[in-house]
Amino acid sequence: MSPQSPAEADLAKLLVESLNLEGVDAAQIDPDAPLFNDGLGLDSIDALELSLAISKQYGFQLRSDNDANRRIFASLRALSAHVEQHRTTA
């Protein structure tokens, strides 16, 4: 597992808190592991909840009709890079 960047660590905490992932330590989420299926096991409802939390925390919306969503939500690292590129709040 590669180490999390500070931005990835913040996003991992948001992910664990907003999805109420009991027994998951945010610091132990592999930033390169898949978020869905075999990785953290998230589903489409989790993606919607996480999108809302990101919108509130970082000031921009993730759209469900975005063709790049598979790439954006591929891993914590990919999601964090997208958030850092589009965030409007510090």
Rosetta blueprint (number, residue, H / E / L):
1 M L
2 S L
3 P L
4 Q L
5 S L
6 P H
7 A H
8 E H
9 A H
10 D H
11 L H
12 A H
13 K H
14 L H
15 L H
16 V H
17 E H
18 S H
19 L L
20 N L
21 L L
22 E L
23 G L
24 V L
25 D L
26 A H
27 A H
28 Q H
29 I L
30 D L
31 P L
32 D L
33 A L
34 P E
35 L L
36 F E
37 N L
38 D L
39 G L
40 L L
41 G L
42 L E
43 D L
44 S H
45 I H
46 D H
47 A H
48 L H
49 E H
50 L H
51 S H
52 L H
53 A H
54 I H
55 S H
56 K H
57 Q H
58 Y H
59 G L
60 F L
61 Q L
62 L L
63 R L
64 S L
65 D L
66 N L
67 D L
68 A L
69 N H
70 R H
71 R H
72 I H
73 F L
74 A L
75 S E
76 L H
77 R H
78 A H
79 L H
80 S H
81 A H
82 H H
83 V H
84 E H
85 Q H
86 H H
87 R L
88 T L
89 T L
90 A L
